[in-house]
């Protein structure tokens, strides 16, 4: 009988212990579920990237690259899919900081800081290499690539005193999404063909994008500006270069937006924005060789002193379906057999269109010795996205003239872009009227009168003159802001900092008191049951 009671108590004890464990786990799961429902996240730190001080790198040939990779413990195997990766280095010096020649293996120069003194010729120089990448580096001198193919140069931040990125005798390369700030020149292609130069931001004081003996290149979506306008600054400058395609580039605050000085043929210029330049398009008489057979279409010549100026060397230029707006002089032609047709002329004295065919009844006479005429000037400006908003209005008001955004409301004032256009207001500045009422004061004096004053703020009608910086999204990569680089005025020490993100969560835990209480209650019940069994 006693044995049976012991067995019963043991069984009961086991059951109570299991119930105790289940209860505690259930409470913890309930609390954890409540935390997740409240969108709280676990605490973590993103550590700052550590850059290792390193001497300049000089490699010649595949064997030296393999030895360097083994000695440095580089990831990758030199194949196209797994290139050797040179990353996380802080290199300083007065010579070329990374120099690689005559290598057939693939490599990637990624996320490094390259600080050269002002006399440093180049930050990176590569000769006779292929299928490799230069990406996300910060350089104080530029990148030169010689006799190389299928290279990608992307997302680099370059602050240099001479050339930012230079290709020489190099074909089938891509220069994409780089930021170049320098006191002289930006992008330079010398005897280099079939390259892509896309979506770069170039701020320079002389050449922004210069081609010499370079053919069949595609130049798209670049923004070319001048940091401090001075005489002779140039945007797109193909020199002795043929069959190139310049599309969707923005050139502003230059002496010459597009500059043709030496012989060039069959270049295409389409959908470019030439803004606030002295000459939007300049064809200069220089060597008595004709600059001819160039096609200019769907471009925007805005707020230049001269929209287009053609010298005596300009021949058979086809200037069709462009918009001229806000220029002091829209066009001057001293050349031969140049064609102006179906352009919009902001300085045209007539807008009459009696037959409603979309063309002004009176021709537009071009200034200059050629006595040229646009016989079919357009009544309306270009509207390439068919949203009933003139492209130039969108450009000057910071909108994307490539997409239909008539119903959008970027300033959140309840007025669509289309209505802002009709009202002559700025789509980037709210038109909401702000009314301020002072608090009402209640007085017990019978002679006191409470007065409410209403102050109304009129909406701003300021028109922005900045062009839209939105471009097409052909780029395979995304522009990133350059890492912060600081230089002490008294030393040559450089520091690159990366923000550390810390997010904190407080996950509730079962308190020791609650656990003890549950355990005490369970043991009390167990003892009472045991005594009851003993009495029985």
N, C-alpha and C positions, 0 to 999 in steps of 0.2 A: 504493500500500500504506500509506504514511504517512498519507494522507488518510483512509483507512478507519479506521485506528487512532484518529485524532483524533475522527472522528465517533462512534466507539464510546465513547471517553472522555467526550465531551460528553453523550451520551445517558445514560451511567452517572451522571455528575454531576447531571444533572437529576433522575434517579430518586432519588438519595440525598438531594437537597435536599427533594423532595416527601415522602420517608419521614421526614425530620427534622421537617418542619412537622406532618405527621400525628401523629407521636409526641408532640410537645409539646402539641398541641391535645387529644389523647386523654388525656394525663396531667392537664391542667387540667380537662377535663370530668369525669374520674373523681373528682378532688378536690372539685369543686363538687357532684357528685352525693352524695358522702359527707357534705358539709356539710348538704345538704337533708335527708338521711335522719336526721341528728342533730337536726332541728328547730331549727336556728339561723336567726336572721333578720337581715336587714341593718340596720345602725345607722341611726337616724333621730331627729330631734327634733321634738316638738310645741311650737311657739313659743307663748309666753303671748299672750293676746289683748291688743291695745293699745287702750286707751280714750283718746279724744281729748277734751281739755277743750273745753267748748262753752258758749256763752251760752244762756240760756233761749230757747225757740222760741215764737213767736207767729205764727199763720197764720189768716187769714180769707179764705175763698173759694177756689175751684179755681185761679184765676189765681195767687194768692200761693203755693199749694202747688206749682204747676208751676214757678214762678220759683225757689222754694226748692230743688226737686229738681234743676233745671238748675245752679244755683249750687253746690250741695253735691255734685253728681255722684251722686245717688242712683240705685240700680238700680231697675228696674221702669218701668212706663208708666202707672200709675194705674188699670189694669183690675183686675177681681176676681182674675184668674189671675196677674197680675204687678203687685202693688201696689207703690207707692213704699215703700222700706224705710229707715227711720230707725234706725240701729244704731251701736253702738260708741261712744256719747257719754258723757262724764262731765259732768253739768250740775249746777251749784250755784247757789243764790240764795235770796232771801227771798220771791220772788213765785211764781206758778204756773210750773213749770219747762217743761212742754210744754203748750201751749194751742192747740187747733185748733177752728175754728168754721165752720159753713155750707159744708161740703165734700161733694161727691157722689162724688169720686174715691176710690179705695181706697188705704189706706196700712197699713203695719205698723210699730209701734214695738217694736223687738226688741233685747234684750240691751244695755240701757243702765243706767248708774248715775245715779240722780236723788237728790241730797242737798239737802234743804231744811233751813233752820234751823227750830227749833220753832214759829215763828210762820207758817211757810209754809202757806197754806190748802190746797193740793193739789199733789201731784207732777205729775199729769196731769189735765187737764180738757178734755173734748170736748163740743161742742154741735152738734146737727143734723148728725151724720155717719152713715155707713152702711157696711156690708160691709167693716169694717176690723178689725185685730187689735192687741192689746196683749199681748206675750208675753215671758217670761223676763227681766223687768226687776227691778232692785233699787231700792226706793224707801224714803225715810224719811218720806214723807207719802203720802196715798192717791190713789185714782183715782176721779174723778167723771165720769159719763156722763149727759148730759141730752138728751132729745128725740132719741134715736138708736135705730137698729134694726140687727139682724143683726150685732152686734159680738161678737167673741170676746176674752175676757180670761182668759188662762191662764198658769200656771206662773210667776207673779210672786211675789216675796218683798217683803212690805210691813211695815215697822215704823213705826207711826204713833201719834200721841197722840190722834187723833180717829177719823173713819170710815176704814176700810180701803178698801172698794170700795162705791161708792154709785151706784145707778141712780135717775134721776128722769124720769118721763114717757117711759120707754124700754121698748119691747116687742121680743120675739123675739131676745133676746140670750143669750149663754152665758158663765157665770162658772165656770171649771173649774180645779181643781188648783192653786189659789193658797194660799200660806201667809201668814197675817196674824197679826202679834203686835203688840198695842197696849194702851195703858192705858185705853182707853174702849170703843170700839165696833168691830164687825167688818164685817158685810155689811148693807146697808140698801137696801131697795126701796121707793120712794115713787111711788105711782100708776104702777106698771110691771107689765105683764101678759105672760103667755105666755113667760116667761123660764125658762132652766135654770140652776140653781145646784147644782153637783155636785162632790163630792170635794175640798172645800176644808178646810184645817186652820186653825181660828180659835182663838186664845188671846186672850181679852179680859177686861176687868174690869167690864163692864156688859152691854150688848147684844152677843150673838154674831151672831144673824141676825134682823133686825127688818123686818117688812112693815107698811106703812101704805097703805091704800087700793089694795092690789095684789092682783089676782085671777088665777086660772088659771096659777099658776107651779108648776114641779116642782122640789122641793128634795130632793136624793138624796145619800146617802153622805158627808155632811159630818161632820167631827169638831169639836165645839164644847166648849172647855174654859175654865177660869178660871185665870189665872196665880197670883193670890193671892185666895182666896175671901173675899168680903165681902158685906154685906147688899145685896140687890136685884139681884144678877147674874142674867141671863136668857139662856136658850138659844134655843129656837124661840119667837118672839113675833109671831104674826100679829095685827095690830090693825086692826079695821075692814076686814078682808081676807077674801075668800070663794073657795071652790072651788080651794084650793091643795092640793097633794099632797106630804106630808112622809114620805119613805121611807128606811129604813136609815141614819138619822143617829144619831150617838153624842153624847149630851150628859152631861157629867160635872162634878161639883164646883160646881154653880150653886145659887143660892137657888131658882130655878125652872127646871126642865128644859124643860117646855112651859108657856107662860104666856098665858092668855087673860084680858084685862082689859076690853076693849071688845067691842062686838058683832061677831060673826063667824059665818058659816054655811057648812055643807057642806064644811068642810075635812076631809081624810083624813090620818090619822096611822097609818102601818103599818110594822112591823118596826123601830121605833126602839129604841135602848137608852138608858134613863134611869138613870144610875148615880151614886150617892153625892151626890145633890142633897138639899136640904132638902125640896122638893116635886117629885116626878117630874112630875106634872101638877097645875097649879093653875088653877082657874077662879075669878076673884075678883069679888066684888060691887063694882060701881063706879058705873055710870051708869043702873042699872035697866033696861038693854036686855039682852035675853036673848042668852046665848052658847049656840047651839043647833045641832042637826043635825050635830054633828061625829061622825066615826066613828073609833074607836080599836080597832085589831085587830092581834094578833100582835106587840105591843110587850113589852118587857122592863123591868119596874120593879124595880131591884136596889139594895138597900142605901140606900134613901132614908129620911128621917124619916117622910114621908108618901108612899106610892106615888101616890095620887090624892086630891085634895081639891076637892070641888065646892061652890061657894057657892050662895046662893039664886037667883042669876041663871042657873044652869046648867039647861038644859031640853032634853030629848030627846037627850041624849048617848048614843051607842051604844058601850058598852065591852065588847067580846066577844073571847074567845080570846086574852087577854093573860096573861103570867106575872108574878106578884108574889112576890118572893123577898128575904128578908133585910131587909125594911122594918120600921121600928118600928111603924107603923100602915099597913096595906095600903090602906085606902080609907075616906073619910068623905064622905057625900053629904047636903048640906042643900038640894039643888035639887028640881026637879020633873020627873017622868016620865022619869028617866034609866034606862037599861037596863044591867044587869050580867048577863052570861051566859057560861057555859063558860070562866071564867077559872080559872087555878091560883092558889090562895091559900096563901102560905107560912105564914100565921098561923092557918090553919084548925085547929080543935081535933080534927077527925075526918078519918080517911082511909079509913073503911070503904066497901067497894063489894061488897055481898053478891051482886048479880046480875052482877057483872063487866062492866058496860056502859061502864066508863071514867069514870064520874061518882061523886063521893062521895055516899053515901046521905043525909047531912045537908046542908041548905043552908048557905050562908055568909051571915051577917047583916052588912050594911054599917053602920058607925057613922054617926050623924047623924040629923037631924030627919026625913028622908024615910022612915026605916024600910025602906030598900031591901034587897033580898035577891037573891043569886045562887042560883037554884034548882038549877042543874046545875054545880057547881064540878068541875073536872077533877081526876082522881086524879094524873095524870102531867103533868110539864112538857112544853113544846113541844120537838119534835125535828124541825125543818123539813127536815133533810137525811136523815132516816130511817136514821141510823147507830147507833141505840140509845145515843147519848150525849145527855143533856139539853142543850139549847142554852145554858142558863145556866151549866152546868158548863164547857162549851167556852169561853164568853165569859170567865168568871173565870179560866180557865187558859190564855188566850192562843191558843186554837185558832179555826179558822174554822167557825162554826156553819152556814155556807151550803153546805159540801161534805162528802161522806162521807169522813171521815178516821179511821175507827175502827181501821183496820189500820196507820196510819202511826205512826212512832216518832221524834218530833222530838228527843228527848234521846239517841237512839242507845244505849239501854240494853238493847235486845232485848225490851222490854215494850211492847206496842201501846197506843195510846190507850184502847182499850176495856178492856184488862186494868188499865191505870192507874186507870180509873174504878171498876172492880170492887174494886181493892185500896185505893182511897182515897188514892192517891199522886199526885204532881205530874207530869204528862206532860212538863213542861219541865225537870225535875231528874232526873238519872240515878239509877237505883236499884241500880247495880252496886256491890257491896261490895268495898272496897279492902282487901287484906291485905298487910301489910308484914312481911317476915321479915328480921331482921338477919343479916349474913354469919356463916357457921359458922367457929368458931375451932378449929383442931386443935392440941392440946398434946401434947408428949412426956412430960409428967408423968403417971404412972399414976393419981394421985389426982384429976386434973382432970376435971370433968364438963362437957360442952358442952350448954348450954341454949338452946333456940329459943323466942323469944317472938313471939306472933302478935297483932297489933293490928287490930281490925276497926272500920271506920267505918260507922255505921248510915246508911241513906239518909234524905235530908231528906223531911219530909212537909209542908213549908210550901206553902200554897196561894196562888197568885198572885191578886191582886185587880184586876189590870189587864184591861180589856176587850180583845177582839181588835180590831186595827186593820185587819183585812183586809176589803175591801169588794168589791162587784161591780165588773166591769171594763167598765162602759159608757163610761168616759171616753175621748175621742178622743186624749188626750195623756197623757204620763207625768209624774208629779210629779218634779221635780229639786231637789236640794239647792241652797239659795241660794248665790251666790258669796260668798266670804269678803270682808267689808268691815271695815276697821279704821280707827279714828278716833283721831288723836293728842289727848291731853288738853290740849295747849297751843296747838294750831292747828286750823284747819278743813280741813286736808289729809285727803283720803281716798284709800285705795289699794285697788284690787280686784286680787287675785292669782289666777291660774289655774295649776294644777300643771303642771309641765313634765315630760314623760315621756321618758326617754332609755333606749333599749334598745341594747346593744352586741353586735356579733358580730365574731368573728375569722375571716375567710374565708382559708383557707390559700392561698398562692400558690406557683407553681413557683420554687424558689430559684435565684439566678444560678449557683450552683455546679453544680446538677443540669443546668441548661441548657447550661452550658459543657462538662460531661462528655459529654453526649449529642452535642454538636457535635464535640468532639475525637475521640470514637470513630468517628463517621461520616467525618470527614476522614481519619483513619488508615486506615480500610478503603479509602477511595477511593484514597489514595496507593499502598497495597500492590497494589491491582488495576491501577493504571496501570503500575507497574513490571513486574508480571507480563506485561502486554500488550506492553511494550517488549521484554522478553526474547524473547517469542514472535515 
